[in-house]
Amino acid sequence: MVSQLSLRIEHQNGKQQQIQFELPIHIGKAASADLQINAWRVAAKHCMIIERHGQLLLQDHGSLGGTWIHNRRISEYTLQEGDSFVVGPVRIHIQALLSGAEQTSQTSQVSPQSEQVIREDPAASDPHPAIPLAVKGIQSEVEQTCTTSVPVSAQTPNQTLINLINTGESSPVVLPSTPNWQVHVIPLHNALIRAMDLHRKDYSQANIERLHAEARQHLLRLIQDSAELSANVNHEALIQAVLNEALGLGVLENLLSEPSITEIMVNSNAEIFIEKEGHCQLSPEQFSSDTALRTVIDRIVMPLGRRVDESSPMVDARLADGSRVNVVLPPVALKGPTLTIRKFPQQHWQMQDLIVSQSVSSSMASFLECCVQAKLNILVAGGTGSGKTTLLNILANYIAAHERVITIEDAAELRLLHANLVALEARPANAEGQGEVTIRDLVRNALRMRPDRIVVGECRGGEAFDMLAAMNTGHEGSLTTLHANSPREALNRLETLLLLAGLDLPLAVAREHIATSIQIIVQQRRLSCGRRVISSIAEIAGIEGGQIQLQELFRFCEATQSFQATGIFPQSFEAQAQNVSASWFAVA
């Protein structure tokens, strides 16, 4: 049974002390603590180490600053020899677990010492002096210089995990380590809330700038009054982090402002992945706690009139800039609140941009432009993150300026430039289960709004029938997207959606409905390298033997990494061949 511990106490300047304790060990600012740490981030009764059923447990007493292990705030943790944890300005290492004969032999070597108390007054000769410790019981102090200084702040994210995720054929991608100021964010945030009573503040847009200025002044005073923060801490970075957490979207502010990041995936408060240039990698950014992450989620969802809680743990929303947001809360999300943000591109993409990025050939681009102007009904298919919405936005902007366009989406993402434009967005039910407006409701209503074109962000349910009916009854030139991995799969999925629409349609009728409603299927694909391409453009050529016939006009050849025409001239342009160039479809 473990009855004693040998601890190594590491200070901010790299100096260390080795001390032996009898269990249990009480750690805090109080004079009665076995290990007394007199720092503003340490509570009177901060945490304790006890032995229970043969296991060594570290328990936090609900302290404001928290007890941190492996960059995570804990309430209870099973310690092993070699573990270390952070309390305020010191890191405590578990050196050895002692019992029985070990205890007797090592106790005889210990010399008593006078009690010492931590002070945070920095010495002029040393900006980071060792912090004296008040210790009761068995003591042994050995002060030594650390050869490689480890910051007292929370540990960096698991570097092995980062390397496993971020490495490819080239050398490992190592993200920056956690800054030495991050451990101060939670205490300063809580101090700012108390100083300004932020819970009662008005967060209206007109008031937010004044709040930022007022909060910055309070933070400057708090930092100036703290000797612990007087040196070796990036004050501006610390202030910005606290402001982001108190008044903004926390660490998401930095990620959202980085133009090269296209997607942000928050798996938990301490695990954030980002997508750059089509590749996912672990970000060094972290939320200070689940509470901070949940606060950010509420700030995103509440202005939209949405709710997310345990009774309704999933919600789709969007940011002010149009970025799409998905939220999942516990108990559905096992690791804590989960947040996924697909950033709205600041660049207004044009077809020429796709040509330059080798996502499409010039012949394919010219053909698609002619299809939109000729009022052909187009279905854009592809997997998640393949670029369907981006392409839909580009195609929709080919619609003539004088036409009336109605867009229908789950979460508004399309950004069209037409003067006569009506944008509709679906709405979930409220807390009482009332007020839901579905995509299908909006499609039906759009038919009464005298549309020239209807653009549906995505067909995923019974609205597919109403959308096809609109395409087939005088609303030519409409566009929509669908999740599918090939043009043939897109047709199969459309058939399934029609059969599940609740109209008891025979399969033959469903296929006839599809074949007469859609002319062109454009297949989007994201390659393993992260590049997005139009992998196929196919035309529906009618029904034969009860099967919808497809003829591929263009394809992407992965072996040669090039776009190829198949030599087939589209049936849709046989009566207006002058609108297209035969050279577009010629086999190279």
HUDAMO-V696072 format. One record per backbone hydrogen bond with DSSP energy under -1.0 kcal/mol. CO is the residue of the C=O (numbers start at 0). NH is the residue of the N-H. If there is no record, write none. Layout:
BEGIN
{{CO:NH} {CO:NH}}
END
This chain:
BEGIN
{{2:22} {3:97} {4:20} {5:94} {5:95} {6:18} {7:92} {8:16} {9:90} {10:13} {14:10} {16:8} {18:6} {20:4} {24:48} {25:33} {25:34} {26:45} {26:46} {27:36} {29:32} {33:135} {34:27} {35:133} {36:38} {38:41} {42:28} {43:29} {45:60} {46:26} {47:58} {48:24} {49:56} {51:54} {54:51} {55:78} {56:49} {57:76} {58:47} {66:73} {67:85} {68:71} {71:68} {74:59} {76:57} {79:82} {82:93} {84:91} {85:67} {86:89} {89:86} {90:9} {91:84} {92:7} {93:81} {95:5} {97:2} {97:3} {98:101} {99:103} {100:104} {101:105} {102:106} {103:107} {106:109} {133:35} {143:15} {157:161} {158:162} {159:163} {160:164} {161:165} {162:166} {178:181} {180:183} {181:184} {183:187} {184:188} {185:189} {186:190} {187:191} {188:192} {189:193} {190:194} {191:195} {192:196} {196:199} {197:200} {203:206} {203:207} {206:210} {207:211} {208:212} {209:213} {210:214} {211:215} {212:216} {213:217} {214:218} {215:219} {216:220} {217:221} {218:222} {219:223} {220:224} {222:225} {226:229} {232:234} {233:237} {234:238} {235:239} {236:240} {237:241} {238:242} {239:243} {240:244} {241:245} {242:246} {243:247} {243:249} {248:251} {249:252} {250:254} {251:255} {252:256} {257:260} {261:342} {262:274} {263:340} {264:272} {265:338} {267:270} {268:286} {270:266} {270:267} {271:282} {272:264} {273:280} {274:261} {275:278} {278:275} {280:273} {288:292} {289:293} {290:294} {291:295} {292:296} {293:297} {294:298} {295:299} {296:300} {297:301} {300:303} {300:305} {301:304} {311:308} {312:328} {314:326} {316:324} {318:321} {322:318} {323:341} {324:316} {325:339} {326:314} {327:337} {328:331} {328:332} {337:327} {338:265} {339:325} {340:263} {341:323} {346:348} {349:353} {350:354} {351:355} {352:356} {353:358} {354:357} {358:533} {360:364} {361:365} {362:366} {363:367} {364:368} {365:369} {366:370} {367:371} {368:372} {369:373} {370:375} {371:374} {376:518} {376:519} {377:479} {378:521} {379:481} {380:523} {382:385} {386:390} {387:391} {388:392} {389:393} {390:394} {391:395} {392:396} {394:397} {395:398} {399:402} {403:451} {403:452} {404:421} {405:454} {406:423} {407:456} {408:425} {418:420} {419:404} {421:406} {423:408} {426:436} {429:432} {433:429} {436:426} {437:441} {438:442} {439:443} {440:444} {441:445} {442:446} {444:447} {445:448} {452:405} {453:478} {454:407} {460:463} {461:464} {462:466} {463:467} {464:468} {465:469} {466:470} {467:471} {469:472} {469:474} {477:377} {478:455} {479:379} {480:458} {481:381} {485:489} {486:490} {487:491} {488:492} {489:493} {490:494} {491:495} {492:496} {493:497} {494:498} {495:499} {497:500} {505:509} {506:510} {507:511} {508:512} {509:513} {510:514} {511:515} {513:516} {513:517} {518:539} {519:378} {520:537} {521:380} {522:534} {522:535} {524:532} {526:529} {530:526} {532:524} {534:555} {535:522} {536:552} {536:553} {537:520} {538:550} {541:548} {543:546} {546:543} {548:540} {550:538} {552:565} {553:536} {554:563} {556:560} {556:561} {561:556} {563:554} {569:572} {570:573} {575:578} {576:579} {580:583} {581:584}}
END
